[in-house]
Amino acid sequence: MIPIGKLSEATGVKVPTIRYYEQIGLLPQPGRSAGNQRLYGRPAQERLAFIRHARDLGFPLGAIRELLSLSDDPDRPCAAADDIARRQLRAVNARIDRLLALRAELERMVEHCARGTIADCRVIEVLGNHALCEEDHAEEED
């Protein structure tokens, strides 16, 4: 059993984040020492490492909750986990497409810069009028 600071060091997850994951139910509430210090075993460390890796891959907390639930039932078919991963892949691809559009628009803005005054600045002009953009690169609202 290790205290929260050692768990943080072992997983690379900050202490406040560990507490938050406990608060929202991604991590079970830990046992306590006689001095009321949180103590974590190997299963908590493995679960936190799972969460950390999923976050590194961009999975939202809701998807991580689903994946953890699936991992708690190892005899279940993995189709649901595949669906979650495919959903994340679609989200990543959409983000990449958006970033590529952003890059292209920024390159276009910079290329058309006349290096004159702000009154004639293409960057300021395009930022002030989204209709001047070649592609719709606005972030979609949830």
N, C-alpha and C positions, 0 to 999 in steps of 0.2 A: 504494500500500500504506500502510495506517495502523496504528498501534499500538492495543492493546486499550483504552486510555483514550479515544482519539479515536473508536473504534468505539462505546464506551459512550455518549459524548456524542451521537454521530450517531443512535443508535437509542433512547436512553433506557433501555437495559438495563444494569444494574449489572455491574461487572467480575466479581464472584464468580459471578453468574448466567451470564455468558458462559462462564466456565471450567467451570461445572457442565454447561451444554449441550454443551460439547466432551467432557466426561468421559462423558456418557451417549450420545454419538453423534448428537445433533441437529445439531450443527455439526461440520464436519470439523476435524481438527487443523490449525492454521494453520502457514504457513511461519514461519521464524525469521530474524531479522537476524543479522549477524555477532556481535552482542552477546547473542544468544539471546533477543531480545525478540520476542514474538508479532507477526506482521504479517498484516493482513487486506486482501483485495481487495474489489472491488465485489460479487462473488457472495456472499461471506460476509456482507456488510452487508445485501444484499437478503434472504438466507435468515434472518438474525437479525430483520429487520423483519417478515418473514412470521411467524416464531415469536412475536414480541411481539404482533402484531395478533391472532393466534389465541388467545394467552393472555388478551388483553384481552376477547375474546369468550367466554372461559370454557372453551375447549377443553382437555381434559386432555392431558398430555404424550403418552400413547399415541396419541390421535387425531391430534395434531400430527405424530407420527412417521409415521403412515399417510398423512397429507396430504402431507408432504414427499416420501415415497416416490412418491406419485402424481404430484407436480409434477416429479419427476425423469424421468418418462416422459410427455412432453407429447402423444404420439399416442394414448394410451390413452383409452377412453371415460370420461366424467366421472361415470358412475353411482355409482361407489364413493365419490367425493368428495361427491356429493349425499347418499348414505346416511349418511356421517359427519356432515354438516351437519344432516340430519334428526334423527339421534340426539342431537346437541347441542341442537337446538331442543326436543326432548322433555324433555331434562334441565333446560333453562332454564324451560320451562313448568311442570314439576313443582316446581322451586324457587320460582317465582312463586306457585304455588298454596299451597305450604307457608308462604311469607312472608305471604300474605294471611290464612291461617288463624292464624298467629302474631299478626298485627296485630289481628284480630278478637278473639282470646282476651285479648290485653293490654288492648284497649279495654274488654272486658267486665269484666276484673278491676278496672280503675281505676274504672269506672262504679259498681261495687258496693262500693267502699271506703266504709266508714262514718266514716272520719277519726277513729276512736277510738284504742284502744290496740292494741299489737301482738297481744295475746291475741285480739282480735276482727278482726284485719286479714285482709281477703279475699285480698289478694295473697299473704301468707304461707300462708294456708289452701290456696289453689289450687296454689301451688308445692309444697306438701307432699303433695298428693293429686291426681295426674293424672286420676283418675276424675271430678273436678269440672269438667274442661274439656269444652266442648261439642263440640270437634272433635279428632281425632287429629292433632296437629301435630308429633309426634316425628320427628326426622330418621331416615331409613332408613339402616340399616347396609349397607355394601357386602359 
